[in-house]
Amino acid sequence: MRVFIVACLTAGIIAIGAAGILDNLVQESSSAAFAEPAARI
């Protein structure tokens, strides 16, 4: 049971870290994302 709790906590920490990385480094603002002339809105 202890291993399961540690695994859940580890998965949660990895998920929070991945969300932070994606939010800060990967996402672009809407003005930059739709600046392409070929973008369909």
CORSUL-V19406 format. One record per residue. N is the residue number from 1. RES is the residue in one small letter. PHI is phi as a letter, one per 30 degrees, with the letter a starting at -180 (* if undefined). PSI is psi in whole degrees, 0 to 359 (999 if undefined). Layout:
n:res:phi:psi
N:RES:PHI:PSI
N:RES:PHI:PSI
This chain:
n:res:phi:psi
1:m:*:323
2:r:d:323
3:v:d:322
4:f:d:318
5:i:d:318
6:v:d:321
7:a:d:320
8:c:d:317
9:l:d:319
10:t:d:317
11:a:d:322
12:g:d:317
13:i:d:318
14:i:d:319
15:a:d:318
16:i:d:319
17:g:d:317
18:a:d:321
19:a:d:320
20:g:d:317
21:i:d:314
22:l:d:323
23:d:d:322
24:n:c:328
25:l:c:328
26:v:c:319
27:q:d:146
28:e:c:159
29:s:d:162
30:s:d:328
31:s:d:324
32:a:d:325
33:a:d:326
34:f:c:21
35:a:d:344
36:e:d:138
37:p:d:340
38:a:c:0
39:a:d:133
40:r:c:132
41:i:c:999
